Amino acid sequence: MEGPVQTVGKPCVVCDERIKRASGTGGCPSCAVVFHRRCLERAGRCPECGEDYRAQQEAIESEQDEARFIALARGRALVLGALTLLVAAGVISLLAGAWTASFTPESLAAGGVRVTLTIGLSVLVFRGKKWAYQITIALALAAVLWSGQLALVRGPASLVAGGVYAAVLLLLLLPRTRDYLEAKRWKHLDAD
């Protein structure tokens, strides 16, 4: 089976009218004739080659659904990976602060608040909230830039943190990740 048949501008094989829009049209993958779906609905077979139109359409739609499901599952895994990295970076930062000489109860409280907010923001990103996604992208970018500045003062540990935030940024900006989040926004996925 070849790719989808181009329909716009060609005459419908059933009614002979020119096809003006791709929506509401179909094409036979076997012989490449085009038609309005409304014209072919009654017959159910291609007028040229006799191929069963409904079976072809069901097979094509099934393949498309399966490919979409696989792509969205991969996007979901990327989102979970990015958000896990983000939360882990916050927890590690909090724990590392607890072992330094500058540790105070106030810094522990501030770190706890930061981790709690990161977890909350991550949950909202995973649920498809666009504003949470945009804030997370902005914060990850700021963390990458800030880590570069801190590396001059605090050394290579800041570069490692910057690398983690850069990985989060990269994962969140991948097309599959964005497609998954877009699908979540439009509720095209079942509940997780």
CNS distance restraints for C-alpha pairs under 8 A (distance, minus, plus):
assign (resid   1 and name CA) (resid  29 and name CA) 6.24 0.50 0.50
assign (resid   1 and name CA) (resid  30 and name CA) 7.12 0.50 0.50
assign (resid   2 and name CA) (resid  29 and name CA) 6.31 0.50 0.50
assign (resid   3 and name CA) (resid  29 and name CA) 7.49 0.50 0.50
assign (resid   4 and name CA) (resid  27 and name CA) 7.39 0.50 0.50
assign (resid   4 and name CA) (resid  29 and name CA) 6.97 0.50 0.50
assign (resid   5 and name CA) (resid  26 and name CA) 7.58 0.50 0.50
assign (resid   5 and name CA) (resid  27 and name CA) 5.33 0.50 0.50
assign (resid   5 and name CA) (resid  28 and name CA) 7.15 0.50 0.50
assign (resid   5 and name CA) (resid  29 and name CA) 6.61 0.50 0.50
assign (resid   5 and name CA) (resid  32 and name CA) 6.14 0.50 0.50
assign (resid   5 and name CA) (resid  33 and name CA) 7.96 0.50 0.50
assign (resid   5 and name CA) (resid  34 and name CA) 7.44 0.50 0.50
assign (resid   6 and name CA) (resid  27 and name CA) 7.50 0.50 0.50
assign (resid   6 and name CA) (resid  34 and name CA) 7.90 0.50 0.50
assign (resid   7 and name CA) (resid  19 and name CA) 6.59 0.50 0.50
assign (resid   7 and name CA) (resid  21 and name CA) 7.91 0.50 0.50
assign (resid   7 and name CA) (resid  22 and name CA) 6.14 0.50 0.50
assign (resid   7 and name CA) (resid  25 and name CA) 6.96 0.50 0.50
assign (resid   7 and name CA) (resid  26 and name CA) 7.05 0.50 0.50
assign (resid   7 and name CA) (resid  27 and name CA) 6.84 0.50 0.50
assign (resid   7 and name CA) (resid  34 and name CA) 5.77 0.50 0.50
assign (resid   7 and name CA) (resid  35 and name CA) 7.67 0.50 0.50
assign (resid   8 and name CA) (resid  18 and name CA) 7.75 0.50 0.50
assign (resid   8 and name CA) (resid  19 and name CA) 5.14 0.50 0.50
assign (resid   8 and name CA) (resid  20 and name CA) 5.52 0.50 0.50
assign (resid   8 and name CA) (resid  21 and name CA) 5.70 0.50 0.50
assign (resid   8 and name CA) (resid  22 and name CA) 5.71 0.50 0.50
assign (resid   9 and name CA) (resid  18 and name CA) 5.71 0.50 0.50
assign (resid   9 and name CA) (resid  19 and name CA) 5.22 0.50 0.50
assign (resid   9 and name CA) (resid  20 and name CA) 6.00 0.50 0.50
assign (resid  10 and name CA) (resid  18 and name CA) 5.45 0.50 0.50
assign (resid  10 and name CA) (resid  19 and name CA) 5.66 0.50 0.50
assign (resid  10 and name CA) (resid  34 and name CA) 7.06 0.50 0.50
assign (resid  11 and name CA) (resid  15 and name CA) 7.99 0.50 0.50
assign (resid  11 and name CA) (resid  16 and name CA) 5.10 0.50 0.50
assign (resid  11 and name CA) (resid  17 and name CA) 5.24 0.50 0.50
assign (resid  11 and name CA) (resid  18 and name CA) 4.17 0.50 0.50
assign (resid  11 and name CA) (resid  19 and name CA) 5.85 0.50 0.50
assign (resid  11 and name CA) (resid  34 and name CA) 7.06 0.50 0.50
assign (resid  11 and name CA) (resid  35 and name CA) 7.33 0.50 0.50
assign (resid  12 and name CA) (resid  16 and name CA) 4.67 0.50 0.50
assign (resid  12 and name CA) (resid  17 and name CA) 5.49 0.50 0.50
assign (resid  12 and name CA) (resid  18 and name CA) 6.13 0.50 0.50
assign (resid  12 and name CA) (resid  19 and name CA) 6.37 0.50 0.50
assign (resid  12 and name CA) (resid  33 and name CA) 7.84 0.50 0.50
assign (resid  12 and name CA) (resid  34 and name CA) 5.48 0.50 0.50
assign (resid  12 and name CA) (resid  35 and name CA) 4.12 0.50 0.50
assign (resid  12 and name CA) (resid  36 and name CA) 6.12 0.50 0.50
assign (resid  13 and name CA) (resid  33 and name CA) 6.55 0.50 0.50
assign (resid  13 and name CA) (resid  34 and name CA) 6.06 0.50 0.50
assign (resid  13 and name CA) (resid  35 and name CA) 5.49 0.50 0.50
assign (resid  13 and name CA) (resid  47 and name CA) 7.27 0.50 0.50
assign (resid  13 and name CA) (resid  48 and name CA) 7.94 0.50 0.50
assign (resid  14 and name CA) (resid  35 and name CA) 6.37 0.50 0.50
assign (resid  14 and name CA) (resid  36 and name CA) 7.83 0.50 0.50
assign (resid  14 and name CA) (resid  39 and name CA) 6.25 0.50 0.50
assign (resid  14 and name CA) (resid  40 and name CA) 7.24 0.50 0.50
assign (resid  14 and name CA) (resid  47 and name CA) 7.09 0.50 0.50
assign (resid  15 and name CA) (resid  35 and name CA) 8.00 0.50 0.50
assign (resid  15 and name CA) (resid  39 and name CA) 7.02 0.50 0.50
assign (resid  19 and name CA) (resid  25 and name CA) 7.66 0.50 0.50
assign (resid  19 and name CA) (resid  35 and name CA) 7.66 0.50 0.50
assign (resid  19 and name CA) (resid  36 and name CA) 7.33 0.50 0.50
assign (resid  21 and name CA) (resid  25 and name CA) 7.54 0.50 0.50
assign (resid  22 and name CA) (resid  26 and name CA) 7.96 0.50 0.50
assign (resid  24 and name CA) (resid  36 and name CA) 6.16 0.50 0.50
assign (resid  24 and name CA) (resid  37 and name CA) 5.73 0.50 0.50
assign (resid  24 and name CA) (resid  38 and name CA) 7.48 0.50 0.50
assign (resid  25 and name CA) (resid  34 and name CA) 7.36 0.50 0.50
assign (resid  25 and name CA) (resid  35 and name CA) 5.80 0.50 0.50
assign (resid  25 and name CA) (resid  36 and name CA) 4.39 0.50 0.50
assign (resid  25 and name CA) (resid  37 and name CA) 5.05 0.50 0.50
assign (resid  26 and name CA) (resid  34 and name CA) 5.82 0.50 0.50
assign (resid  26 and name CA) (resid  35 and name CA) 5.52 0.50 0.50
assign (resid  26 and name CA) (resid  36 and name CA) 6.18 0.50 0.50
assign (resid  26 and name CA) (resid  37 and name CA) 5.87 0.50 0.50
assign (resid  27 and name CA) (resid  32 and name CA) 5.99 0.50 0.50
assign (resid  27 and name CA) (resid  33 and name CA) 5.65 0.50 0.50
assign (resid  27 and name CA) (resid  34 and name CA) 4.24 0.50 0.50
assign (resid  27 and name CA) (resid  35 and name CA) 6.14 0.50 0.50
assign (resid  28 and name CA) (resid  32 and name CA) 4.96 0.50 0.50
assign (resid  28 and name CA) (resid  33 and name CA) 5.60 0.50 0.50
assign (resid  28 and name CA) (resid  34 and name CA) 6.49 0.50 0.50
assign (resid  28 and name CA) (resid  46 and name CA) 6.69 0.50 0.50
assign (resid  28 and name CA) (resid  51 and name CA) 7.82 0.50 0.50
assign (resid  28 and name CA) (resid  53 and name CA) 7.27 0.50 0.50
assign (resid  30 and name CA) (resid  49 and name CA) 7.68 0.50 0.50
assign (resid  30 and name CA) (resid  51 and name CA) 7.42 0.50 0.50
assign (resid  31 and name CA) (resid  48 and name CA) 7.40 0.50 0.50
assign (resid  31 and name CA) (resid  49 and name CA) 6.64 0.50 0.50
assign (resid  33 and name CA) (resid  48 and name CA) 7.43 0.50 0.50
assign (resid  35 and name CA) (resid  39 and name CA) 6.88 0.50 0.50
assign (resid  35 and name CA) (resid  40 and name CA) 7.02 0.50 0.50
assign (resid  36 and name CA) (resid  40 and name CA) 6.63 0.50 0.50
assign (resid  37 and name CA) (resid  41 and name CA) 5.84 0.50 0.50
assign (resid  38 and name CA) (resid  42 and name CA) 7.74 0.50 0.50
assign (resid  40 and name CA) (resid  44 and name CA) 5.84 0.50 0.50
assign (resid  40 and name CA) (resid  45 and name CA) 7.07 0.50 0.50
assign (resid  40 and name CA) (resid  46 and name CA) 7.50 0.50 0.50
assign (resid  44 and name CA) (resid  52 and name CA) 6.22 0.50 0.50
assign (resid  44 and name CA) (resid  53 and name CA) 5.36 0.50 0.50
assign (resid  44 and name CA) (resid  54 and name CA) 5.99 0.50 0.50
assign (resid  45 and name CA) (resid  50 and name CA) 5.37 0.50 0.50
assign (resid  45 and name CA) (resid  51 and name CA) 5.47 0.50 0.50
assign (resid  45 and name CA) (resid  52 and name CA) 4.51 0.50 0.50
assign (resid  45 and name CA) (resid  53 and name CA) 4.82 0.50 0.50
assign (resid  45 and name CA) (resid  54 and name CA) 7.43 0.50 0.50
assign (resid  46 and name CA) (resid  50 and name CA) 4.76 0.50 0.50
assign (resid  46 and name CA) (resid  51 and name CA) 5.24 0.50 0.50
assign (resid  46 and name CA) (resid  52 and name CA) 6.51 0.50 0.50
assign (resid  46 and name CA) (resid  53 and name CA) 6.00 0.50 0.50
assign (resid  52 and name CA) (resid  56 and name CA) 6.40 0.50 0.50
assign (resid  53 and name CA) (resid  57 and name CA) 6.12 0.50 0.50
assign (resid  54 and name CA) (resid  58 and name CA) 6.08 0.50 0.50
assign (resid  55 and name CA) (resid  59 and name CA) 6.15 0.50 0.50
assign (resid  56 and name CA) (resid  60 and name CA) 6.16 0.50 0.50
assign (resid  57 and name CA) (resid  61 and name CA) 6.00 0.50 0.50
assign (resid  58 and name CA) (resid  62 and name CA) 5.94 0.50 0.50
assign (resid  59 and name CA) (resid  63 and name CA) 6.23 0.50 0.50
assign (resid  60 and name CA) (resid  64 and name CA) 6.20 0.50 0.50
assign (resid  61 and name CA) (resid  65 and name CA) 6.01 0.50 0.50
assign (resid  62 and name CA) (resid  66 and name CA) 6.15 0.50 0.50
assign (resid  63 and name CA) (resid  67 and name CA) 6.16 0.50 0.50
assign (resid  64 and name CA) (resid  68 and name CA) 6.06 0.50 0.50
assign (resid  65 and name CA) (resid  69 and name CA) 6.06 0.50 0.50
assign (resid  66 and name CA) (resid  70 and name CA) 6.24 0.50 0.50
assign (resid  67 and name CA) (resid  71 and name CA) 6.20 0.50 0.50
assign (resid  68 and name CA) (resid  72 and name CA) 6.08 0.50 0.50
assign (resid  69 and name CA) (resid  73 and name CA) 6.06 0.50 0.50
assign (resid  70 and name CA) (resid  74 and name CA) 6.28 0.50 0.50
assign (resid  71 and name CA) (resid  75 and name CA) 6.23 0.50 0.50
assign (resid  71 and name CA) (resid 176 and name CA) 6.74 0.50 0.50
assign (resid  72 and name CA) (resid  76 and name CA) 6.05 0.50 0.50
assign (resid  72 and name CA) (resid 176 and name CA) 6.94 0.50 0.50
assign (resid  72 and name CA) (resid 179 and name CA) 7.09 0.50 0.50
assign (resid  72 and name CA) (resid 180 and name CA) 5.20 0.50 0.50
assign (resid  73 and name CA) (resid  77 and name CA) 6.30 0.50 0.50
assign (resid  73 and name CA) (resid 180 and name CA) 7.86 0.50 0.50
assign (resid  74 and name CA) (resid  78 and name CA) 6.30 0.50 0.50
assign (resid  74 and name CA) (resid 176 and name CA) 7.06 0.50 0.50
assign (resid  74 and name CA) (resid 177 and name CA) 7.97 0.50 0.50
assign (resid  75 and name CA) (resid  79 and name CA) 6.21 0.50 0.50
assign (resid  75 and name CA) (resid 176 and name CA) 4.67 0.50 0.50
assign (resid  75 and name CA) (resid 177 and name CA) 4.39 0.50 0.50
assign (resid  75 and name CA) (resid 178 and name CA) 7.56 0.50 0.50
assign (resid  75 and name CA) (resid 179 and name CA) 7.05 0.50 0.50
assign (resid  75 and name CA) (resid 180 and name CA) 5.21 0.50 0.50
assign (resid  76 and name CA) (resid  80 and name CA) 6.16 0.50 0.50
assign (resid  76 and name CA) (resid 177 and name CA) 6.78 0.50 0.50
assign (resid  76 and name CA) (resid 180 and name CA) 6.12 0.50 0.50
assign (resid  77 and name CA) (resid  81 and name CA) 6.05 0.50 0.50
assign (resid  78 and name CA) (resid  82 and name CA) 6.11 0.50 0.50
assign (resid  78 and name CA) (resid 171 and name CA) 6.22 0.50 0.50
assign (resid  78 and name CA) (resid 172 and name CA) 7.52 0.50 0.50
assign (resid  78 and name CA) (resid 176 and name CA) 7.90 0.50 0.50
assign (resid  78 and name CA) (resid 177 and name CA) 6.12 0.50 0.50
assign (resid  79 and name CA) (resid  83 and name CA) 6.11 0.50 0.50
assign (resid  79 and name CA) (resid 126 and name CA) 6.94 0.50 0.50
assign (resid  79 and name CA) (resid 171 and name CA) 7.06 0.50 0.50
assign (resid  79 and name CA) (resid 172 and name CA) 6.48 0.50 0.50
assign (resid  79 and name CA) (resid 177 and name CA) 5.95 0.50 0.50
assign (resid  80 and name CA) (resid  84 and name CA) 5.92 0.50 0.50
assign (resid  80 and name CA) (resid 126 and name CA) 7.48 0.50 0.50
assign (resid  81 and name CA) (resid  85 and name CA) 6.18 0.50 0.50
assign (resid  81 and name CA) (resid 171 and name CA) 7.88 0.50 0.50
assign (resid  82 and name CA) (resid  86 and name CA) 6.23 0.50 0.50
assign (resid  82 and name CA) (resid 167 and name CA) 7.42 0.50 0.50
assign (resid  82 and name CA) (resid 168 and name CA) 4.78 0.50 0.50
assign (resid  82 and name CA) (resid 169 and name CA) 7.79 0.50 0.50
assign (resid  82 and name CA) (resid 171 and name CA) 5.78 0.50 0.50
assign (resid  82 and name CA) (resid 172 and name CA) 6.52 0.50 0.50
assign (resid  83 and name CA) (resid  87 and name CA) 6.21 0.50 0.50
assign (resid  83 and name CA) (resid 122 and name CA) 5.79 0.50 0.50
assign (resid  83 and name CA) (resid 168 and name CA) 7.22 0.50 0.50
assign (resid  84 and name CA) (resid  88 and name CA) 5.95 0.50 0.50
assign (resid  85 and name CA) (resid  89 and name CA) 6.00 0.50 0.50
assign (resid  85 and name CA) (resid 164 and name CA) 7.04 0.50 0.50
assign (resid  85 and name CA) (resid 168 and name CA) 6.61 0.50 0.50
assign (resid  86 and name CA) (resid  90 and name CA) 6.49 0.50 0.50
assign (resid  86 and name CA) (resid 118 and name CA) 7.49 0.50 0.50
assign (resid  86 and name CA) (resid 164 and name CA) 7.70 0.50 0.50
assign (resid  86 and name CA) (resid 165 and name CA) 7.00 0.50 0.50
assign (resid  86 and name CA) (resid 168 and name CA) 6.51 0.50 0.50
assign (resid  87 and name CA) (resid  91 and name CA) 6.29 0.50 0.50
assign (resid  87 and name CA) (resid 115 and name CA) 6.81 0.50 0.50
assign (resid  87 and name CA) (resid 118 and name CA) 6.21 0.50 0.50
assign (resid  87 and name CA) (resid 119 and name CA) 6.16 0.50 0.50
assign (resid  87 and name CA) (resid 122 and name CA) 7.81 0.50 0.50
assign (resid  88 and name CA) (resid  92 and name CA) 6.02 0.50 0.50
assign (resid  89 and name CA) (resid  93 and name CA) 6.00 0.50 0.50
assign (resid  89 and name CA) (resid 161 and name CA) 7.17 0.50 0.50
assign (resid  89 and name CA) (resid 164 and name CA) 7.18 0.50 0.50
assign (resid  90 and name CA) (resid  94 and name CA) 6.18 0.50 0.50
assign (resid  90 and name CA) (resid 111 and name CA) 7.89 0.50 0.50
assign (resid  90 and name CA) (resid 114 and name CA) 7.30 0.50 0.50
assign (resid  90 and name CA) (resid 115 and name CA) 5.44 0.50 0.50
assign (resid  90 and name CA) (resid 118 and name CA) 7.44 0.50 0.50
assign (resid  91 and name CA) (resid  95 and name CA) 6.18 0.50 0.50
assign (resid  91 and name CA) (resid 115 and name CA) 6.33 0.50 0.50
assign (resid  92 and name CA) (resid  96 and name CA) 5.92 0.50 0.50
assign (resid  93 and name CA) (resid  97 and name CA) 6.13 0.50 0.50
assign (resid  93 and name CA) (resid 111 and name CA) 7.89 0.50 0.50
assign (resid  94 and name CA) (resid  98 and name CA) 6.46 0.50 0.50
assign (resid  94 and name CA) (resid 108 and name CA) 7.01 0.50 0.50
assign (resid  94 and name CA) (resid 111 and name CA) 5.37 0.50 0.50
assign (resid  94 and name CA) (resid 112 and name CA) 7.11 0.50 0.50
assign (resid  94 and name CA) (resid 115 and name CA) 7.81 0.50 0.50
assign (resid  95 and name CA) (resid  99 and name CA) 6.83 0.50 0.50
assign (resid  96 and name CA) (resid 100 and name CA) 6.77 0.50 0.50
assign (resid  97 and name CA) (resid 102 and name CA) 7.47 0.50 0.50
assign (resid  97 and name CA) (resid 103 and name CA) 6.03 0.50 0.50
assign (resid  97 and name CA) (resid 107 and name CA) 7.80 0.50 0.50
assign (resid  97 and name CA) (resid 108 and name CA) 7.61 0.50 0.50
assign (resid  98 and name CA) (resid 103 and name CA) 5.38 0.50 0.50
assign (resid  98 and name CA) (resid 104 and name CA) 7.92 0.50 0.50
assign (resid  98 and name CA) (resid 108 and name CA) 6.92 0.50 0.50
assign (resid  99 and name CA) (resid 103 and name CA) 6.89 0.50 0.50
assign (resid 103 and name CA) (resid 107 and name CA) 6.29 0.50 0.50
assign (resid 103 and name CA) (resid 108 and name CA) 7.20 0.50 0.50
assign (resid 104 and name CA) (resid 108 and name CA) 6.34 0.50 0.50
assign (resid 105 and name CA) (resid 109 and name CA) 6.17 0.50 0.50
assign (resid 106 and name CA) (resid 110 and name CA) 6.13 0.50 0.50
assign (resid 107 and name CA) (resid 111 and name CA) 6.02 0.50 0.50
assign (resid 108 and name CA) (resid 112 and name CA) 6.07 0.50 0.50
assign (resid 109 and name CA) (resid 113 and name CA) 6.19 0.50 0.50
assign (resid 110 and name CA) (resid 114 and name CA) 6.18 0.50 0.50
assign (resid 111 and name CA) (resid 115 and name CA) 6.18 0.50 0.50
assign (resid 112 and name CA) (resid 116 and name CA) 6.09 0.50 0.50
assign (resid 113 and name CA) (resid 117 and name CA) 6.10 0.50 0.50
assign (resid 114 and name CA) (resid 118 and name CA) 6.11 0.50 0.50
assign (resid 115 and name CA) (resid 119 and name CA) 6.18 0.50 0.50
assign (resid 116 and name CA) (resid 120 and name CA) 6.23 0.50 0.50
assign (resid 117 and name CA) (resid 121 and name CA) 5.99 0.50 0.50
assign (resid 118 and name CA) (resid 122 and name CA) 5.98 0.50 0.50
assign (resid 119 and name CA) (resid 123 and name CA) 6.25 0.50 0.50
assign (resid 120 and name CA) (resid 124 and name CA) 6.41 0.50 0.50
assign (resid 121 and name CA) (resid 125 and name CA) 6.18 0.50 0.50
assign (resid 121 and name CA) (resid 132 and name CA) 6.06 0.50 0.50
assign (resid 121 and name CA) (resid 136 and name CA) 7.39 0.50 0.50
assign (resid 122 and name CA) (resid 126 and name CA) 6.15 0.50 0.50
assign (resid 122 and name CA) (resid 132 and name CA) 7.78 0.50 0.50
assign (resid 122 and name CA) (resid 136 and name CA) 7.95 0.50 0.50
assign (resid 123 and name CA) (resid 127 and name CA) 6.24 0.50 0.50
assign (resid 124 and name CA) (resid 128 and name CA) 6.48 0.50 0.50
assign (resid 124 and name CA) (resid 129 and name CA) 5.60 0.50 0.50
assign (resid 124 and name CA) (resid 132 and name CA) 6.05 0.50 0.50
assign (resid 124 and name CA) (resid 133 and name CA) 7.90 0.50 0.50
assign (resid 125 and name CA) (resid 129 and name CA) 5.33 0.50 0.50
assign (resid 125 and name CA) (resid 130 and name CA) 7.09 0.50 0.50
assign (resid 125 and name CA) (resid 132 and name CA) 5.30 0.50 0.50
assign (resid 125 and name CA) (resid 133 and name CA) 5.10 0.50 0.50
assign (resid 125 and name CA) (resid 136 and name CA) 7.93 0.50 0.50
assign (resid 125 and name CA) (resid 181 and name CA) 7.81 0.50 0.50
assign (resid 126 and name CA) (resid 181 and name CA) 7.25 0.50 0.50
assign (resid 127 and name CA) (resid 181 and name CA) 7.73 0.50 0.50
assign (resid 127 and name CA) (resid 184 and name CA) 6.45 0.50 0.50
assign (resid 127 and name CA) (resid 185 and name CA) 7.55 0.50 0.50
assign (resid 128 and name CA) (resid 133 and name CA) 7.61 0.50 0.50
assign (resid 128 and name CA) (resid 181 and name CA) 5.02 0.50 0.50
assign (resid 128 and name CA) (resid 182 and name CA) 6.84 0.50 0.50
assign (resid 128 and name CA) (resid 183 and name CA) 7.89 0.50 0.50
assign (resid 128 and name CA) (resid 184 and name CA) 4.95 0.50 0.50
assign (resid 128 and name CA) (resid 185 and name CA) 4.83 0.50 0.50
assign (resid 129 and name CA) (resid 133 and name CA) 6.39 0.50 0.50
assign (resid 129 and name CA) (resid 185 and name CA) 6.60 0.50 0.50
assign (resid 130 and name CA) (resid 134 and name CA) 6.20 0.50 0.50
assign (resid 130 and name CA) (resid 185 and name CA) 7.52 0.50 0.50
assign (resid 131 and name CA) (resid 135 and name CA) 6.14 0.50 0.50
assign (resid 132 and name CA) (resid 136 and name CA) 6.05 0.50 0.50
assign (resid 133 and name CA) (resid 137 and name CA) 6.21 0.50 0.50
assign (resid 134 and name CA) (resid 138 and name CA) 6.23 0.50 0.50
assign (resid 135 and name CA) (resid 139 and name CA) 6.04 0.50 0.50
assign (resid 136 and name CA) (resid 140 and name CA) 5.98 0.50 0.50
assign (resid 137 and name CA) (resid 141 and name CA) 6.13 0.50 0.50
assign (resid 137 and name CA) (resid 169 and name CA) 6.19 0.50 0.50
assign (resid 137 and name CA) (resid 172 and name CA) 7.38 0.50 0.50
assign (resid 138 and name CA) (resid 142 and name CA) 6.13 0.50 0.50
assign (resid 139 and name CA) (resid 143 and name CA) 6.02 0.50 0.50
assign (resid 140 and name CA) (resid 144 and name CA) 6.21 0.50 0.50
assign (resid 140 and name CA) (resid 165 and name CA) 5.45 0.50 0.50
assign (resid 140 and name CA) (resid 166 and name CA) 7.04 0.50 0.50
assign (resid 140 and name CA) (resid 168 and name CA) 7.03 0.50 0.50
assign (resid 140 and name CA) (resid 169 and name CA) 5.93 0.50 0.50
assign (resid 141 and name CA) (resid 145 and name CA) 6.36 0.50 0.50
assign (resid 141 and name CA) (resid 165 and name CA) 7.40 0.50 0.50
assign (resid 141 and name CA) (resid 166 and name CA) 7.28 0.50 0.50
assign (resid 141 and name CA) (resid 169 and name CA) 6.82 0.50 0.50
assign (resid 142 and name CA) (resid 146 and name CA) 5.93 0.50 0.50
assign (resid 143 and name CA) (resid 147 and name CA) 5.83 0.50 0.50
assign (resid 143 and name CA) (resid 162 and name CA) 6.51 0.50 0.50
assign (resid 143 and name CA) (resid 165 and name CA) 6.42 0.50 0.50
assign (resid 144 and name CA) (resid 148 and name CA) 6.44 0.50 0.50
assign (resid 144 and name CA) (resid 161 and name CA) 7.82 0.50 0.50
assign (resid 144 and name CA) (resid 162 and name CA) 4.56 0.50 0.50
assign (resid 144 and name CA) (resid 163 and name CA) 7.21 0.50 0.50
assign (resid 144 and name CA) (resid 165 and name CA) 5.76 0.50 0.50
assign (resid 144 and name CA) (resid 166 and name CA) 5.95 0.50 0.50
assign (resid 145 and name CA) (resid 149 and name CA) 6.60 0.50 0.50
assign (resid 145 and name CA) (resid 162 and name CA) 7.49 0.50 0.50
assign (resid 146 and name CA) (resid 150 and name CA) 6.15 0.50 0.50
assign (resid 146 and name CA) (resid 162 and name CA) 7.81 0.50 0.50
assign (resid 147 and name CA) (resid 151 and name CA) 6.01 0.50 0.50
assign (resid 147 and name CA) (resid 158 and name CA) 5.15 0.50 0.50
assign (resid 147 and name CA) (resid 159 and name CA) 5.95 0.50 0.50
assign (resid 147 and name CA) (resid 161 and name CA) 6.59 0.50 0.50
assign (resid 147 and name CA) (resid 162 and name CA) 4.92 0.50 0.50
assign (resid 148 and name CA) (resid 152 and name CA) 7.13 0.50 0.50
assign (resid 148 and name CA) (resid 158 and name CA) 7.01 0.50 0.50
assign (resid 148 and name CA) (resid 159 and name CA) 6.27 0.50 0.50
assign (resid 148 and name CA) (resid 162 and name CA) 6.70 0.50 0.50
assign (resid 149 and name CA) (resid 153 and name CA) 7.41 0.50 0.50
assign (resid 150 and name CA) (resid 154 and name CA) 5.67 0.50 0.50
assign (resid 150 and name CA) (resid 155 and name CA) 7.28 0.50 0.50
assign (resid 150 and name CA) (resid 158 and name CA) 5.98 0.50 0.50
assign (resid 151 and name CA) (resid 155 and name CA) 4.54 0.50 0.50
assign (resid 151 and name CA) (resid 156 and name CA) 5.79 0.50 0.50
assign (resid 151 and name CA) (resid 157 and name CA) 7.22 0.50 0.50
assign (resid 151 and name CA) (resid 158 and name CA) 4.97 0.50 0.50
assign (resid 151 and name CA) (resid 159 and name CA) 5.77 0.50 0.50
assign (resid 154 and name CA) (resid 158 and name CA) 6.61 0.50 0.50
assign (resid 155 and name CA) (resid 159 and name CA) 7.39 0.50 0.50
assign (resid 156 and name CA) (resid 160 and name CA) 6.50 0.50 0.50
assign (resid 157 and name CA) (resid 161 and name CA) 6.48 0.50 0.50
assign (resid 158 and name CA) (resid 162 and name CA) 6.12 0.50 0.50
assign (resid 159 and name CA) (resid 163 and name CA) 6.11 0.50 0.50
assign (resid 160 and name CA) (resid 164 and name CA) 6.36 0.50 0.50
assign (resid 161 and name CA) (resid 165 and name CA) 6.34 0.50 0.50
assign (resid 162 and name CA) (resid 166 and name CA) 6.01 0.50 0.50
assign (resid 163 and name CA) (resid 167 and name CA) 6.15 0.50 0.50
assign (resid 164 and name CA) (resid 168 and name CA) 6.32 0.50 0.50
assign (resid 165 and name CA) (resid 169 and name CA) 6.12 0.50 0.50
assign (resid 166 and name CA) (resid 170 and name CA) 6.09 0.50 0.50
assign (resid 167 and name CA) (resid 171 and name CA) 6.09 0.50 0.50
assign (resid 168 and name CA) (resid 172 and name CA) 6.12 0.50 0.50
assign (resid 169 and name CA) (resid 173 and name CA) 6.20 0.50 0.50
assign (resid 170 and name CA) (resid 174 and name CA) 6.40 0.50 0.50
assign (resid 171 and name CA) (resid 177 and name CA) 7.06 0.50 0.50
assign (resid 172 and name CA) (resid 177 and name CA) 5.88 0.50 0.50
assign (resid 172 and name CA) (resid 178 and name CA) 7.06 0.50 0.50
assign (resid 173 and name CA) (resid 177 and name CA) 6.69 0.50 0.50
assign (resid 173 and name CA) (resid 178 and name CA) 6.61 0.50 0.50
assign (resid 174 and name CA) (resid 178 and name CA) 6.40 0.50 0.50
assign (resid 175 and name CA) (resid 179 and name CA) 6.03 0.50 0.50
assign (resid 176 and name CA) (resid 180 and name CA) 6.15 0.50 0.50
assign (resid 177 and name CA) (resid 181 and name CA) 6.26 0.50 0.50
assign (resid 178 and name CA) (resid 182 and name CA) 5.99 0.50 0.50
assign (resid 179 and name CA) (resid 183 and name CA) 6.14 0.50 0.50
assign (resid 180 and name CA) (resid 184 and name CA) 6.25 0.50 0.50
assign (resid 181 and name CA) (resid 185 and name CA) 6.18 0.50 0.50
assign (resid 182 and name CA) (resid 186 and name CA) 6.36 0.50 0.50
assign (resid 183 and name CA) (resid 187 and name CA) 5.95 0.50 0.50
assign (resid 183 and name CA) (resid 188 and name CA) 5.18 0.50 0.50
assign (resid 183 and name CA) (resid 189 and name CA) 6.47 0.50 0.50
assign (resid 184 and name CA) (resid 188 and name CA) 6.17 0.50 0.50
assign (resid 184 and name CA) (resid 189 and name CA) 6.08 0.50 0.50
